Amino acid sequence: MPKVSFEMESVTVEIPAGGTIWDAAQKAGISLHRGFGEAHHCDGNGWCTGSACAVDLRGRDPAAVSAPTWKERWLHGQLLRNHKRLACQCAPQRDLTVVTIP
């Protein structure tokens, strides 16, 4: 079971295989929704504006997380180009440190 460490919050949680960073944040009580996303949650299904639950991955090892989903590639390409991922679409494959974006 991978562990997800949230650098800014100094919290680490363990999630089951196949779980997402969004699931880890929910388990840890960390709100990833900011700005417009705070008032209009997408409930972790990838239909947000992209800034609502984007995270920065430490280490930038593509094998550490699942491949980008079609939602990330088609709807949130700018995030991917900036080395960020949607927490609800990104499943850790091993222990991982993420930075929530203020």
C-alpha positions in Angstrom: 0.0 0.0 0.0 1.6 3.3 -1.1 2.1 6.2 1.3 1.3 9.7 0.2 3.1 12.5 2.0 1.7 16.0 1.8 4.7 18.2 2.1 3.0 21.5 3.0 0.7 19.9 5.6 3.4 17.6 7.1 1.0 14.6 6.9 1.5 11.1 5.5 -1.3 8.6 4.9 -1.4 5.1 3.5 -3.9 4.3 0.8 -4.9 1.0 -0.9 -3.5 0.1 -4.3 -5.4 2.0 -7.0 -6.4 4.8 -4.7 -5.7 8.4 -5.8 -4.0 11.3 -4.3 -7.4 12.8 -3.9 -8.4 9.8 -1.8 -5.3 10.2 0.3 -6.2 13.9 0.9 -9.7 13.0 1.9 -8.4 10.4 4.4 -6.0 13.0 5.9 -8.7 15.7 6.1 -6.9 17.9 3.6 -9.0 20.1 1.4 -7.5 20.4 -2.1 -10.3 22.6 -3.4 -9.4 26.2 -3.8 -10.9 29.2 -5.5 -13.9 28.4 -7.7 -13.4 24.7 -6.9 -14.0 25.4 -3.2 -17.6 26.5 -3.9 -18.2 23.9 -6.7 -16.6 20.6 -5.9 -16.4 18.0 -8.7 -16.2 15.3 -6.0 -13.0 13.9 -7.4 -14.2 13.0 -10.9 -11.9 15.2 -13.0 -14.5 17.6 -14.3 -13.1 20.6 -12.5 -11.3 23.7 -13.9 -8.0 22.0 -13.2 -6.8 24.4 -10.6 -9.2 23.0 -8.0 -7.2 19.9 -7.0 -3.9 20.1 -8.9 -0.8 18.9 -7.1 2.9 19.1 -7.8 4.7 15.8 -7.7 8.1 15.7 -6.0 10.8 13.8 -7.8 9.0 13.9 -11.2 9.4 10.1 -11.7 6.7 9.1 -14.2 6.8 5.5 -12.9 5.8 6.7 -9.4 2.2 7.4 -10.5 -0.4 6.2 -13.0 -0.3 7.5 -16.5 -2.3 10.7 -17.2 -5.9 10.0 -17.9 -7.7 11.2 -21.0 -9.3 13.9 -18.9 -5.9 15.2 -17.9 -4.6 15.0 -21.5 -7.6 16.6 -23.2 -9.1 18.9 -20.5 -6.0 19.8 -18.4 -3.0 19.6 -20.8 -1.5 22.8 -19.4 -1.2 21.2 -15.9 0.7 18.3 -17.4 3.0 20.6 -19.3 3.8 22.3 -15.9 4.5 18.9 -14.3 1.4 19.0 -12.2 -1.4 16.4 -11.9 -5.0 16.3 -10.9 -5.1 14.6 -7.5 -8.4 12.8 -8.4 -6.9 11.3 -11.6 -3.4 10.3 -10.3 -2.8 7.0 -8.5 0.5 6.5 -6.7 2.3 3.3 -7.7 4.7 3.6 -4.7 5.4 6.0 -1.9 5.1 9.6 -3.1 5.5 13.2 -1.8 3.2 15.8 -3.2 2.9 19.6 -2.8 -0.6 21.1 -2.7 -0.7 24.3 -4.7 -1.7 27.3 -2.7 
